[in-house]
């Protein structure tokens, strides 16, 4: 089996877009057998057999995507077919056209009506490190919104005040 690794320096001689717009894509005519290690968000519209590892990013399986692989990522969105075990550290989303045949482990899960899921589900509390990261992201978004004149309150504080 081969290994595909996408890094920010993979095409150092080409001008690089800003970090926010970098991603890796496997087109619908591409078939990969092996290990994929992604350092950017990954979109799969083709066929992958093996493993997909993107621990700090989102992996999206498009409607035409066919994956026979274990997937480990920060977030996973499934709109195609996945056969393998899934570890979405922060979130897993299975859309109505999507199917997952395998075990699933995540902190948050969203399954649309019509989606197919066959396997076990382990929804666990995020670790302290993950919660701190989510709080920082929320604070950054809140600060941006505050600059626009919008005030937001974390839901946990509102629940505690109501109780």
C-alpha positions as CSV (number, residue, x, y, z in Angstrom):
1,X,0.0,0.0,0.0
2,X,1.2,3.5,-0.7
3,X,1.0,6.6,1.4
4,X,-0.3,10.0,0.3
5,X,0.6,12.9,2.5
6,X,-0.6,16.5,1.8
7,X,1.4,19.2,3.5
8,X,1.5,23.0,3.2
9,X,5.0,22.8,1.6
10,X,4.1,20.1,-1.0
11,X,4.1,22.6,-3.8
12,X,6.5,25.2,-2.4
13,X,7.4,26.5,-5.9
14,X,3.8,27.4,-6.6
15,X,2.1,30.5,-5.1
16,X,0.0,29.3,-2.1
17,X,-3.5,30.5,-1.3
18,X,-4.3,31.7,2.2
19,X,-4.5,29.0,4.8
20,X,-8.2,29.4,5.1
21,X,-8.8,28.4,1.5
22,X,-6.4,25.4,1.4
23,X,-7.9,21.9,1.1
24,X,-7.3,18.6,-0.5
25,X,-9.7,17.0,-2.9
26,X,-10.0,13.4,-4.3
27,X,-12.0,13.8,-7.5
28,X,-14.7,11.3,-8.6
29,X,-12.5,9.6,-11.2
30,X,-9.7,8.9,-8.7
31,X,-9.2,5.6,-6.8
32,X,-6.7,5.5,-3.9
33,X,-5.7,2.3,-2.1
34,X,-3.5,3.0,0.9
35,X,-3.1,5.5,3.7
36,X,-4.1,9.2,3.4
37,X,-2.6,11.6,5.9
38,X,-4.1,15.1,5.4
39,X,-2.8,18.3,6.8
40,X,-5.7,20.3,5.3
41,X,-9.5,19.7,5.1
42,X,-10.2,16.8,2.8
43,X,-13.0,16.3,0.3
44,X,-13.6,12.8,-1.1
45,X,-15.7,12.5,-4.3
46,X,-13.8,9.4,-5.6
47,X,-13.0,6.0,-4.1
48,X,-10.7,5.4,-1.1
49,X,-9.6,2.0,0.4
50,X,-7.3,2.0,3.4
51,X,-7.2,4.7,6.1
52,X,-7.8,8.4,6.2
53,X,-6.1,10.4,9.0
54,X,-6.8,14.1,9.3
55,X,-6.7,14.7,13.1
56,X,-6.9,18.5,13.0
57,X,-9.3,18.9,10.1
58,X,-12.7,18.0,8.5
59,X,-13.1,15.1,6.2
60,X,-16.1,15.3,3.8
61,X,-17.3,12.4,1.8
62,X,-19.3,13.8,-1.1
63,X,-22.5,12.2,-2.6
64,X,-20.4,10.2,-5.1
65,X,-17.7,9.3,-2.6
66,X,-17.1,5.6,-1.9
67,X,-14.9,4.9,1.1
68,X,-13.8,1.5,2.5
69,X,-11.5,2.9,5.2
70,X,-11.2,3.8,8.8
71,X,-11.4,7.5,9.2
72,X,-9.9,9.6,12.0
73,X,-10.5,13.4,11.9
74,X,-11.6,16.4,13.9
75,X,-14.9,16.4,12.0
76,X,-16.5,14.0,9.5
77,X,-19.4,14.8,7.1
78,X,-20.8,11.8,5.2
79,X,-23.0,12.3,2.1
80,X,-21.8,9.2,0.2
81,X,-21.0,5.6,1.3
82,X,-18.5,4.8,4.1
83,X,-17.6,1.3,5.2
84,X,-15.2,1.4,8.1
85,X,-14.8,2.6,11.6
86,X,-15.0,6.4,12.2
87,X,-13.5,8.6,14.9
88,X,-14.7,12.2,14.7
89,X,-13.1,13.8,17.7
90,X,-15.5,16.8,17.7
91,X,-18.4,16.1,15.4
92,X,-19.8,13.5,12.9
93,X,-22.6,14.4,10.5
94,X,-24.4,11.8,8.4
95,X,-26.6,13.5,5.8
96,X,-29.8,12.0,4.3
97,X,-27.9,10.6,1.3
98,X,-25.1,9.2,3.4
99,X,-24.5,5.8,4.8
100,X,-22.0,4.4,7.4
101,X,-21.4,0.7,7.9
102,X,-19.0,0.6,10.9
103,X,-18.5,1.8,14.5
104,X,-18.6,5.5,15.3
105,X,-17.0,7.5,18.1
106,X,-17.5,11.2,18.6
107,X,-18.3,14.0,21.0
108,X,-21.3,15.3,18.9
109,X,-23.4,13.6,16.3
110,X,-26.0,14.7,13.8
111,X,-27.9,12.2,11.6
112,X,-30.5,13.4,9.1
113,X,-33.6,11.5,8.3
114,X,-33.0,9.0,5.6
115,X,-29.4,8.4,6.5
116,X,-28.2,4.8,7.0
117,X,-26.1,3.8,10.0
118,X,-25.2,0.2,10.8
119,X,-22.8,-0.2,13.7
120,X,-22.3,1.0,17.3
121,X,-22.2,4.6,18.4
122,X,-20.0,6.0,21.2
123,X,-20.9,9.6,22.0
124,X,-18.5,10.8,24.7
125,X,-17.8,14.0,26.5
126,X,-15.1,16.1,25.0
127,X,-11.8,16.2,26.9
128,X,-10.8,19.3,28.9
129,X,-8.4,20.2,26.1
130,X,-11.2,19.9,23.5
131,X,-13.6,22.0,25.6
132,X,-11.0,24.7,26.1
133,X,-10.4,24.8,22.3
134,X,-14.1,25.0,21.6
135,X,-14.5,27.8,24.2
136,X,-11.6,29.8,22.6
137,X,-13.3,29.4,19.2
138,X,-16.6,30.5,20.6
139,X,-15.0,33.5,22.3
140,X,-13.3,34.5,19.1
141,X,-16.6,34.3,17.2
142,X,-18.3,36.3,20.0
143,X,-15.6,39.0,19.8
144,X,-16.1,39.3,16.1
145,X,-19.9,39.5,16.5
146,X,-19.5,42.1,19.3
147,X,-17.6,44.3,17.0
148,X,-20.6,44.2,14.7
149,X,-23.0,45.3,17.5
150,X,-24.4,41.8,18.3
151,X,-24.2,40.4,21.8
152,X,-24.3,36.7,22.4
153,X,-24.4,34.6,25.5
154,X,-23.1,31.0,26.0
155,X,-26.0,28.6,26.3
156,X,-24.5,27.1,29.5
157,X,-24.7,30.4,31.3
158,X,-28.3,31.0,30.3
159,X,-29.3,27.5,31.5
160,X,-27.6,28.1,34.8
161,X,-29.3,31.4,35.3
162,X,-32.7,29.9,34.5
163,X,-32.2,27.0,36.8
